[in-house]
């Protein structure tokens, strides 16, 4: 018996790999388990950036009050009229994407708003990330899982904190190192 659970079974995020494709836009209405509310001084400009830069779509809007944007299922953002902060805060909101689309999204954001993107860069936890500052000064991290290489430095970093690949977590000797 294993304590491994394949969380990709309940997530809209596809398993990482060279052929991973993003899920189709989900236009259904559901009880949102989490969402971001982002104040903006210009709903039109904000919607333009989120839709054409970050690949969201407008689920619905209430004129001059609210625009509900969505990317994948459970990636919801509400844009509302309000005063945006003068500077981007240290806090950021992360959205999963697929590795094969990250460069395109980065290019789209840079074309719409030069200087808005930091990265992309690789992380020690096996993702490739880019940080985007939106017109409202929201810090959005686009994060794409990279295919897992059990012999990589990232795999060693994860194993050092107790996260191992399912194949390497099954051993006859519980005291043996991962992959033995």
C-alpha positions in Angstrom: 0.0 0.0 0.0 1.3 3.4 -0.9 0.6 6.8 0.7 1.0 8.4 -2.8 -2.1 10.1 -4.2 -2.1 11.3 -7.8 -3.5 14.8 -7.2 -3.7 15.4 -11.0 -6.9 13.4 -10.9 -8.7 16.3 -9.2 -6.9 19.2 -10.7 -7.4 21.0 -14.0 -3.6 21.3 -14.2 -2.2 18.8 -16.7 0.6 16.5 -15.7 3.9 18.1 -16.8 5.5 16.8 -19.9 6.6 18.0 -23.4 3.2 17.4 -24.9 1.1 18.9 -22.0 -1.7 21.2 -23.3 -3.7 23.6 -21.3 -7.3 22.5 -20.5 -10.2 24.0 -22.5 -11.7 27.2 -21.0 -14.3 26.3 -18.4 -17.3 28.5 -18.7 -19.5 26.8 -16.1 -20.6 28.5 -12.9 -19.3 26.8 -9.7 -18.8 27.8 -6.1 -15.3 29.3 -6.3 -13.1 27.8 -3.6 -10.7 30.8 -4.0 -10.5 33.8 -6.2 -8.7 37.2 -6.3 -10.3 40.6 -6.3 -8.2 43.2 -8.0 -9.1 46.9 -7.9 -8.4 48.9 -11.1 -8.8 52.5 -12.2 -9.4 51.4 -15.8 -11.5 48.2 -16.2 -11.2 48.3 -20.0 -7.3 48.5 -20.0 -7.2 45.9 -17.2 -9.4 43.4 -19.1 -7.3 44.0 -22.3 -4.1 43.0 -20.5 -5.5 40.0 -18.6 -7.2 38.6 -21.7 -4.5 39.3 -24.3 -1.5 39.0 -22.1 -2.3 36.5 -19.4 -4.8 34.3 -21.5 -7.9 34.9 -19.3 -11.3 35.2 -20.8 -14.3 37.3 -19.6 -16.8 35.0 -18.0 -19.2 37.9 -17.4 -19.3 41.5 -16.5 -21.5 44.0 -14.7 -20.9 47.4 -16.5 -18.8 49.7 -14.4 -18.9 47.4 -11.4 -17.2 44.0 -12.0 -15.5 41.9 -14.6 -15.2 38.2 -13.8 -12.2 36.7 -15.6 -11.2 33.1 -15.7 -8.3 31.1 -17.2 -8.7 27.5 -16.3 -11.2 26.0 -13.8 -10.5 27.5 -10.4 -8.3 30.3 -11.8 -10.8 33.2 -11.2 -10.1 36.9 -10.9 -12.6 39.6 -10.2 -11.6 43.1 -11.5 -13.5 45.8 -9.7 -13.3 49.6 -9.9 -11.0 51.0 -7.2 -7.6 52.5 -6.6 -4.7 50.3 -7.5 -1.6 50.5 -5.3 1.1 52.9 -6.5 3.6 50.0 -6.5 3.3 46.3 -6.8 3.2 44.7 -3.4 5.6 41.9 -2.3 2.8 39.5 -2.3 2.0 37.7 -5.5 -0.7 35.4 -6.9 0.4 32.4 -8.9 -1.4 30.7 -11.8 -0.4 27.4 -13.2 0.3 27.2 -16.9 2.0 24.6 -19.2 5.6 24.9 -20.1 5.0 25.0 -23.8 2.9 28.2 -23.5 5.0 30.2 -21.0 7.2 31.9 -23.5 4.2 33.0 -25.6 2.4 34.4 -22.5 5.6 36.3 -21.5 5.9 37.7 -25.1 2.3 38.8 -25.1 2.6 40.6 -21.7 5.8 42.3 -22.8 4.2 43.4 -26.1 1.2 44.9 -24.2 3.2 46.4 -21.4 7.0 46.6 -21.8 8.9 46.1 -18.6 6.1 44.1 -17.0 7.8 40.7 -16.9 10.6 39.3 -14.7 12.0 36.0 -16.1 11.3 33.4 -17.1 13.6 31.6 -14.7 13.9 28.0 -13.3 13.2 27.3 -9.7 14.8 24.7 -7.3 11.4 23.0 -7.1 11.2 22.1 -10.8 9.1 24.9 -12.3 9.8 27.6 -14.8 8.3 30.9 -13.6 7.7 34.4 -14.8 6.5 37.3 -12.7 4.2 39.7 -14.4 3.1 43.1 -13.0 -0.3 44.0 -14.3 -1.6 47.5 -15.0 -3.2 47.4 -11.5 0.2 46.6 -10.0 -0.8 43.1 -9.1 2.1 40.7 -9.1 1.2 37.6 -11.0 3.5 34.6 -11.2 2.9 32.2 -14.1 4.3 28.9 -13.0 4.9 25.9 -15.3 5.9 22.5 -14.0 8.9 21.0 -15.8 9.0 17.3 -16.7 10.4 15.4 -13.7 14.0 14.1 -14.1 14.8 11.8 -11.2 18.5 12.5 -11.8 18.2 16.3 -11.8 19.3 18.8 -9.2 15.7 19.7 -8.7 14.8 16.1 -7.9 17.6 16.1 -5.3 16.3 19.3 -3.8 12.8 17.9 -3.5 14.1 14.6 -2.1 16.1 16.5 0.5 12.8 17.8 1.9 11.0 14.5 1.7 9.3 14.8 -1.7 10.1 11.9 -4.0 8.7 10.6 -7.2 6.1 7.8 -6.9 8.5 5.3 -8.5 11.3 6.1 -6.1 9.2 6.2 -3.0 8.4 2.4 -3.1 11.2 0.5 -1.6 11.6 -2.9 0.2 13.8 -1.2 2.8 12.1 1.9 4.3 15.6 3.1 5.5 17.1 3.1 2.1 17.6 6.3 0.1 15.0 7.3 -2.5 15.3 5.4 -5.7 17.0 2.4 -4.1 
